[in-house]
């Protein structure tokens, strides 16, 4: 197996080399005539002049994302610094902490309260979303020279992560590339493996007149989370526990896994009508009229399989399907319960068509942007084909439900810029016809810049009305069955205030959430033998206030970065979050041998104790179980990160204080978090 993995890595590197070699042929005109390249923006011309030869570096690579092309195309230079590179895991982002059943690759959900802004149809499976690529994640490049970035993190057999990006201009105004992400995390305990693969092909074409743009991507996600049902011993971190090898600890499930596949084909086209303005302050194009058409196809599947007898301490006993089936198979014996084999799957096909017309009204040739009006008006059509299948081992089915439907939505946006320092934006999404008619999301934002020294204020509010996820309404699996036709839409009202001062490195804000008809999974019993969860809906409103403060301090060569979040809710038994969470980073800047820019320091994460969530593997859902409160402990990670020309490296020792202030900790009931672990990572960028 290791030799096979090594061959795949070598083959991948060979393909990159071949792709880069081919790029030399296509890019000869771009390199030899760079001095007369009409695509150079004004800032770059002033900086470079008419040079005959160029040593390519990061400043020749710029990029954009879908979020940066909503109103105009904004290009951003590459970030080649070592900022936050030690927190490469999507589960370990300082301002977005998570709870999880183990190492990277396992199921997770936010630690802090972060309600989704989804409306319309939702199958309800999101526990592996952290590892999926979406069209919004794709980075589109403008590359003056072929660009390749390789990123490798290794912690021996416990955790390996590789990410490769290649992009190059096929022509001056046409870029293409691909992403390749591979993660294999084995964890410390048996059957704790997370196995993820993301592949994406992308392309960005811009017409010579800059009026027409096309962004296209094809994304393939495969995410496997092997389920061990937690370790049997609940005292492995207690003083006096007879320690054995972690992978020798008895587990509750030895042959179970969740498999998510998310495949997407995305195409977005824009055409600028009328006058086109150019920004004098950044690399952006400002249209006066724009037509946008987007088509997206998603083919997603969610599967849980098990082939073993278990003691039902994490999954309830199998159900007799003679009274709970939607499709009777030809062999009536397949309706009888099967405590050994489970294969429950959900398949969703989704086609989205979206048309938007945008109108911008601004003063012509104005040196100061003010009194600018923006108006978006559009319509979206969504078609869904939904299938749930429950199979027996011989291939026969006890569940085979299918239905298709469509939603029609109006989408719009209104923006007004009073001056270059004050603006107001309103976004509207409303489903007016279809299965989810009545869903809406109204959001308003305003930005007030007070000055470079004083900072800026950002105000926000949104109102959301969302249909229940399908998994709350109906589920017919080998171990669970429920049908709920009387669930009400969940409503969320939000107000937010944020103050940002870049000069002081200060960011502080407050958010208020009022949630009605909150949906969650729970169980009526706290017995260890009864994990028969089901959906619940809270009839009373739930309020939550959240305060966030982050500050960066610079004292000579020493840097301190602090982030603190405070949350308070009036229903802690259902909405389970800690009151305080903090993440702090301390490091010193060094310049070794005058060329190696180095940071040496440590990160500290801590949250106050609270009643943790539990987890059910058979439906891949976190739920409100017993009110177990685990002792909370700080987690200290020591790191060294350095930059040497085109390479960034880091060495990190996770949970360095294990055995000093604590022996271990939990974020989900009965699922221990990883032990101390040494990691090494390197990022290498190539520009030609």
Secondary structure, DSSP 4 states (H G I P E B T S, - for coil): -HHHHHHHHHHHHHHHHHHHHHHHHHTHHHHHTGGG-TT--HHHHHHH-S-S-----GGGEEEE-GGGSSSSEE-EE---S-TTTT--STTEETTEEEEESSSTTS-EEESS-------S------TTGGG---GGG--EEEESS-EEEEEEEE-TTSEEEEEEEEEEEEETTEEEEEEEEEEEE--SSTT--EEEEEEEEEEEEE-TTS-EEEEEEEEEEEEEEE----BS-S-TTSTT-----GGGS-BS-SSEEEEEEEEEEEEEEEEEEEEEEE-SSSSEEEEEEEEEEEEEEEEEEEEEEEES---SSSSPPPP-TTSS-SS--SSGGGGS--SSEEEEEEEEEEEEEEEEEEEEE--TT-SS--SEEEEEEEEEEEEEEEEEEEE-TTS-EEEEEEEEEEEEEEEEEEEEEEETTEEEEEEEEEEEEETTTT-EEEEEEEEEEEETTTEEEEEEEEEEEEPPPHHHHEEE-SS-EEE-S-PPPEEEEEEEEEEEETTTTEEEEEEEEEEES-EEEE-S---TT----EEEE--S-EEEEEEEEEEEEEETTEEEEEEEEEEEES-TTTS---SEEEEEEEEEEEEETTTEEEEEEEEEEEE---B--EEETTTTEEEB----BPPP--EEEEEEEEEETTEEEEEEEETTTBTTTBS--EEETTEEPP--EEEEEEEEEE--
